[in-house]
Amino acid sequence: MTPPVDARRWWQERPHRPGDPGAVADAFTDAVRLGLTDLPLPGGGRTRERWASLAWWGGTDLSLARLVEGHTDAVAILAELAAPALPRLLPPGATSAVWAAEPPGSGVVARRTGDGWELSGTKSWCSGASLCATGLLTVAADDGARLFLADLSAPGVTRPEPSWVGVGMPASDTQAVRFDATPAEPVGGVGAYLDRPGFWIGGIGVAAVWHGGAAAVARRLREAAATGRLGPHAAAHLGRVRVLLDGCSALLESAAMRVDARPAADHETLALTVRSAVADAASEIADRVGRALGPAPLATDREHAQRVADLTVYLRQHHAERDLARLGELDGAGIAAARR
């Protein structure tokens, strides 16, 4: 998990207050402005480097990493679906995000106007809602599901009163965004967001962030071990944590090689496998660190307590049994096809 040297130095030199929305907001906008979030595009031969960088961001602050991952995903999507227009749609230094959650009871619809499109409705779970200059969001149109890029300073964009009350991921600026006849630009055609090869590749990028967050949580246990005062049971927890971290690193590296070898392939099975493995490992790591160290770090170490709370919330982005069920369906279909 080695970041660009400039990013590492930049992070070490700036003051950081865990869970502080203002500090995270400043760090995010500065990182994008300085080009520290300019990562290799997925599937272009340097996917391993991209995911290693995302894992490093996960080890800084998970709220910040959530914003960075969303921005880099937006850049990758625009490069995949609208490459010639990318400099116009997202100029250097401009922040963006991808908002694709579709919870019941909310949603945005698009309708054609005389000279383009406009959006109306409420989009939920928008990280970076008040920090980003633009947002890429999935919407319902008369011809099917579409992806649109909206200027968040455009007329009709409002943000209802924030409802986030949890102690985890408080600085991710996750809230609802409301659109009222807001002009927006379509990106790709009908179904392009889900149908493109990069959809599943991007999902593995999220797992890389989880991995980095889990490694940061494990840092306190490793530091305790360095004092030589760990008992045998705590040492066993540390050994298991080492196995989990190394296993996830190897899995992400292998996945990166497979993606770069066949960037246009359907990587759904690969993505579901990697995401499930990393999510399970991260959950176990947080549990084992707590069992090894007891309540003291959670009660007296603000940075560690915030990391654990952030990781707990962030991992809920994983679809858990729903993904496992889908993975089982794909595996069964593959076995049946091989027998025919």
C-alpha positions as CSV (number, residue, x, y, z in Angstrom):
1,M,0.0,0.0,0.0
2,T,2.5,2.6,-1.2
3,P,1.1,6.0,-2.3
4,P,2.7,8.5,-4.6
5,V,5.6,10.1,-2.6
6,D,4.0,13.5,-2.9
7,A,0.7,12.2,-1.4
8,R,2.5,10.6,1.5
9,R,4.5,13.7,2.3
10,W,1.4,15.9,1.9
11,W,-0.6,13.8,4.4
12,Q,2.3,13.6,6.9
13,E,2.7,17.4,6.9
14,R,-1.0,18.4,7.3
15,P,-2.7,18.5,10.6
16,H,-5.5,15.9,10.9
17,R,-8.4,15.6,13.3
18,P,-10.1,12.2,13.1
19,G,-13.8,12.5,12.1
20,D,-13.6,16.3,11.7
21,P,-15.7,17.3,8.7
22,G,-13.9,20.5,8.1
23,A,-10.5,18.9,8.0
24,V,-11.7,16.1,5.7
25,A,-13.4,18.6,3.4
26,D,-10.2,20.7,3.1
27,A,-8.0,17.6,2.6
28,F,-10.3,16.3,-0.2
29,T,-10.5,19.6,-2.1
30,D,-6.7,20.1,-1.7
31,A,-5.9,16.6,-2.8
32,V,-7.9,16.9,-6.0
33,R,-6.6,20.4,-6.7
34,L,-3.0,19.3,-6.3
35,G,-3.5,16.2,-8.6
36,L,-2.9,13.7,-5.7
37,T,-6.0,11.8,-6.7
38,D,-4.9,11.4,-10.4
39,L,-4.7,7.6,-10.5
40,P,-4.0,5.3,-13.4
41,L,-7.3,4.3,-15.1
42,P,-8.5,0.8,-14.4
43,G,-7.8,-1.9,-16.9
44,G,-5.0,0.1,-18.5
45,G,-2.1,-2.0,-17.3
46,R,-1.6,-0.2,-14.0
47,T,-4.6,-1.4,-12.1
48,R,-2.4,-2.8,-9.3
49,E,-1.0,0.7,-8.8
50,R,-4.4,2.2,-8.8
51,W,-5.8,-0.1,-6.1
52,A,-2.6,0.2,-4.0
53,S,-3.2,3.9,-4.0
54,L,-6.8,3.5,-3.0
55,A,-5.8,1.2,-0.2
56,W,-3.3,3.8,1.0
57,W,-6.1,6.4,1.0
58,G,-8.2,4.0,3.1
59,G,-5.4,4.0,5.6
60,T,-5.5,7.8,6.0
61,D,-9.1,8.5,6.9
62,L,-12.0,6.5,5.6
63,S,-14.3,9.5,5.2
64,L,-11.6,11.1,3.1
65,A,-11.0,7.9,1.2
66,R,-14.7,7.5,0.5
67,L,-14.6,11.0,-1.2
68,V,-11.4,10.2,-3.1
69,E,-12.7,6.9,-4.3
70,G,-15.9,8.4,-5.5
71,H,-14.0,11.2,-7.4
72,T,-11.6,8.7,-9.0
73,D,-14.5,6.5,-10.0
74,A,-16.2,9.5,-11.7
75,V,-13.0,10.2,-13.6
76,A,-12.8,6.5,-14.7
77,I,-16.4,6.4,-15.8
78,L,-16.2,9.6,-17.8
79,A,-13.0,8.3,-19.4
80,E,-14.7,5.0,-20.3
81,L,-18.0,6.5,-21.6
82,A,-17.2,10.0,-22.7
83,A,-13.5,10.2,-23.2
84,P,-13.4,13.0,-25.8
85,A,-15.5,15.2,-23.6
86,L,-13.7,14.4,-20.3
87,P,-11.7,17.7,-20.0
88,R,-14.9,19.7,-20.5
89,L,-17.1,17.6,-18.2
90,L,-14.5,17.5,-15.4
91,P,-11.7,20.1,-15.7
92,P,-8.5,19.5,-13.7
93,G,-9.0,20.3,-10.0
94,A,-12.8,19.9,-10.1
95,T,-14.3,17.5,-7.6
96,S,-16.9,14.9,-8.5
97,A,-18.7,11.8,-7.2
98,V,-20.8,8.9,-8.3
99,W,-24.2,8.5,-6.8
100,A,-25.9,5.2,-7.8
101,A,-27.8,4.1,-4.7
102,E,-31.5,3.3,-5.5
103,P,-33.2,2.9,-2.1
104,P,-37.0,2.6,-2.0
105,G,-39.0,5.8,-1.8
106,S,-36.5,8.1,-3.5
107,G,-35.0,8.5,-6.9
108,V,-34.4,11.0,-9.8
109,V,-36.2,11.0,-13.1
110,A,-34.9,12.7,-16.3
111,R,-37.1,14.2,-19.0
112,R,-36.1,15.6,-22.4
113,T,-36.4,19.3,-23.0
114,G,-36.2,21.3,-26.2
115,D,-32.4,21.5,-26.1
116,G,-31.4,18.7,-23.7
117,W,-32.4,17.0,-20.4
118,E,-33.4,18.1,-17.0
119,L,-33.6,16.1,-13.7
120,S,-36.1,16.1,-10.9
121,G,-36.3,14.2,-7.7
122,T,-34.2,13.3,-4.7
123,K,-31.0,11.2,-4.7
124,S,-30.1,9.6,-1.4
125,W,-26.8,8.5,0.0
126,C,-24.7,11.1,-1.9
127,S,-21.2,11.3,-0.4
128,G,-19.6,14.6,-1.0
129,A,-23.0,16.2,-1.5
130,S,-21.9,19.7,-0.5
131,L,-18.2,19.3,-1.5
132,C,-18.3,18.2,-5.1
133,A,-18.6,20.5,-8.1
134,T,-20.4,17.8,-10.1
135,G,-22.2,14.5,-9.5
136,L,-22.6,11.5,-11.7
137,L,-25.9,9.9,-10.9
138,T,-28.1,7.1,-12.1
139,V,-31.7,8.2,-13.0
140,A,-34.8,6.8,-14.6
141,A,-35.6,8.1,-18.1
142,D,-38.5,7.4,-20.5
143,D,-36.2,5.0,-22.4
144,G,-34.6,3.3,-19.5
145,A,-32.0,3.7,-16.8
146,R,-29.4,6.4,-17.7
147,L,-26.4,8.1,-16.2
148,F,-26.2,11.9,-16.0
149,L,-23.6,14.5,-15.0
150,A,-25.1,17.4,-13.1
151,D,-23.5,20.7,-12.2
152,L,-24.2,21.0,-8.5
153,S,-24.2,24.8,-8.6
154,A,-27.0,24.7,-11.3
155,P,-30.5,26.0,-10.7
156,G,-32.8,23.6,-8.9
157,V,-30.1,21.8,-6.8
158,T,-30.8,21.8,-3.1
159,R,-29.8,19.7,-0.1
160,P,-32.4,18.9,2.5
161,E,-31.3,19.1,6.2
162,P,-28.6,16.5,6.8
163,S,-29.8,13.4,8.7
164,W,-26.5,11.7,9.4
165,V,-26.3,11.0,13.2
166,G,-23.9,8.0,13.3
167,V,-20.4,8.2,14.8
168,G,-19.0,6.3,11.8
169,M,-18.1,8.1,8.6
170,P,-19.4,11.5,9.8
171,A,-17.1,13.5,7.6
172,S,-18.0,11.8,4.3
173,D,-20.6,14.5,3.7
174,T,-23.2,11.9,2.9
175,Q,-26.7,13.3,2.5
176,A,-29.6,13.6,0.1
177,V,-29.5,15.9,-3.0
178,R,-32.7,17.3,-4.5
179,F,-33.1,18.3,-8.1
180,D,-35.9,20.4,-9.5
181,A,-35.8,20.8,-13.3
182,T,-32.0,20.9,-13.1
183,P,-30.2,20.8,-16.5
184,A,-27.9,17.8,-16.9
185,E,-25.8,16.0,-19.5
186,P,-26.3,12.3,-20.4
187,V,-23.2,10.2,-20.2
188,G,-23.3,7.1,-22.4
189,G,-26.5,5.5,-23.6
190,V,-29.3,3.6,-21.9
191,G,-28.0,1.1,-19.4
192,A,-24.4,2.3,-20.0
193,Y,-23.5,2.6,-16.3
194,L,-24.1,-1.1,-15.4
195,D,-23.3,-2.6,-18.8
196,R,-19.8,-1.2,-19.2
197,P,-16.8,-3.4,-18.3
198,G,-15.6,-0.9,-15.7
199,F,-18.6,-1.3,-13.5
200,W,-17.3,-4.4,-11.8
201,I,-13.7,-3.2,-11.9
202,G,-14.7,-0.1,-10.0
203,G,-16.4,-2.3,-7.4
204,I,-13.1,-3.9,-6.6
205,G,-11.6,-0.5,-6.1
206,V,-14.0,0.0,-3.2
207,A,-12.7,-3.2,-1.7
208,A,-9.2,-1.8,-1.9
209,V,-10.3,1.1,0.3
210,W,-11.8,-1.3,2.8
211,H,-8.5,-3.2,2.8
212,G,-6.6,0.0,3.6
213,G,-9.0,0.9,6.4
214,A,-8.7,-2.6,8.0
215,A,-4.9,-2.3,7.8
216,A,-5.1,1.0,9.7
217,V,-7.3,-0.5,12.4
218,A,-4.7,-3.3,12.8
219,R,-2.0,-0.8,13.2
220,R,-2.7,-0.4,16.9
221,L,-2.4,-4.1,17.5
222,R,0.9,-4.2,15.7
223,E,2.2,-1.2,17.7
224,A,1.2,-3.0,20.9
225,A,3.1,-6.1,19.7
226,A,6.2,-4.0,19.2
227,T,6.4,-3.3,22.9
228,G,6.8,-7.0,23.6
229,R,3.9,-7.1,26.1
230,L,1.4,-9.0,24.1
231,G,0.1,-12.2,25.7
232,P,-0.1,-15.5,23.8
233,H,-3.8,-15.0,22.9
234,A,-3.3,-11.5,21.6
235,A,-0.3,-12.7,19.7
236,A,-2.5,-15.3,18.1
237,H,-5.0,-12.6,17.1
238,L,-2.1,-10.7,15.5
239,G,-1.0,-13.7,13.6
240,R,-4.5,-14.2,12.2
241,V,-4.6,-10.5,11.3
242,R,-1.4,-10.9,9.4
243,V,-2.8,-13.8,7.4
244,L,-5.9,-11.9,6.6
245,L,-4.1,-8.8,5.4
246,D,-1.6,-10.7,3.3
247,G,-4.3,-12.8,1.8
248,C,-6.3,-9.7,0.8
249,S,-3.2,-8.1,-0.7
250,A,-2.5,-11.1,-2.7
251,L,-6.1,-11.4,-3.9
252,L,-6.2,-7.7,-5.0
253,E,-2.9,-8.1,-6.8
254,S,-4.1,-11.2,-8.6
255,A,-7.4,-9.5,-9.5
256,A,-5.5,-6.5,-10.9
257,M,-3.4,-8.8,-13.2
258,R,-6.6,-10.5,-14.4
259,V,-8.3,-7.2,-15.1
260,D,-5.3,-5.8,-17.0
261,A,-5.0,-9.0,-19.0
262,R,-8.7,-8.8,-20.1
263,P,-10.0,-5.3,-19.4
264,A,-13.1,-5.7,-21.6
265,A,-14.2,-9.0,-20.0
266,D,-17.2,-9.5,-17.7
267,H,-15.6,-9.4,-14.2
268,E,-18.7,-9.8,-12.1
269,T,-17.6,-13.1,-10.5
270,L,-14.2,-11.7,-9.8
271,A,-15.6,-8.5,-8.2
272,L,-18.1,-10.4,-6.1
273,T,-15.4,-12.8,-4.9
274,V,-12.9,-10.1,-4.0
275,R,-15.4,-7.8,-2.3
276,S,-16.8,-10.6,-0.2
277,A,-13.4,-11.8,0.8
278,V,-12.1,-8.4,1.7
279,A,-15.3,-7.4,3.6
280,D,-15.2,-10.6,5.6
281,A,-11.5,-10.1,6.4
282,A,-11.9,-6.5,7.4
283,S,-14.8,-7.4,9.8
284,E,-12.7,-10.1,11.3
285,I,-9.7,-7.9,11.7
286,A,-11.7,-5.2,13.6
287,D,-13.1,-7.9,15.8
288,R,-9.8,-9.5,16.6
289,V,-8.1,-6.2,17.3
290,G,-10.8,-5.4,19.8
291,R,-10.5,-8.8,21.4
292,A,-6.7,-8.6,21.6
293,L,-6.5,-5.0,23.0
294,G,-9.7,-4.8,25.1
295,P,-11.8,-1.6,25.5
296,A,-9.0,0.8,26.3
297,P,-8.1,1.9,22.7
298,L,-11.8,2.4,21.8
299,A,-12.3,4.5,24.9
300,T,-9.1,6.6,25.1
301,D,-7.6,6.6,21.5
302,R,-9.7,9.0,19.4
303,E,-8.0,8.1,16.1
304,H,-8.4,4.4,16.6
305,A,-12.0,4.6,17.8
306,Q,-12.9,6.7,14.8
307,R,-11.2,4.2,12.4
308,V,-13.2,1.3,13.9
309,A,-16.5,3.2,13.7
310,D,-15.8,4.3,10.2
311,L,-14.8,0.9,9.0
312,T,-18.0,-0.6,10.6
313,V,-20.2,1.8,8.7
314,Y,-18.3,1.7,5.4
315,L,-18.4,-2.1,5.3
316,R,-22.2,-2.0,5.3
317,Q,-21.9,-0.8,1.7
318,H,-21.1,-4.4,0.9
319,H,-24.2,-6.3,-0.1
320,A,-23.3,-9.3,2.0
321,E,-25.6,-12.4,1.5
322,R,-27.1,-10.8,-1.6
323,D,-23.7,-10.9,-3.3
324,L,-23.0,-14.4,-2.0
325,A,-26.3,-15.6,-3.5
326,R,-25.5,-14.0,-6.8
327,L,-22.0,-15.6,-6.7
328,G,-23.6,-19.0,-6.1
329,E,-25.9,-18.5,-9.0
330,L,-23.0,-17.6,-11.3
331,D,-20.9,-20.5,-10.1
332,G,-23.8,-23.0,-10.6
333,A,-24.5,-21.6,-14.0
334,G,-20.9,-22.1,-14.9
335,I,-20.8,-25.7,-13.7
336,A,-24.0,-26.5,-15.7
337,A,-22.6,-24.9,-18.8
338,A,-19.4,-26.9,-18.5
339,R,-21.4,-30.2,-18.4
340,R,-23.4,-29.5,-21.5
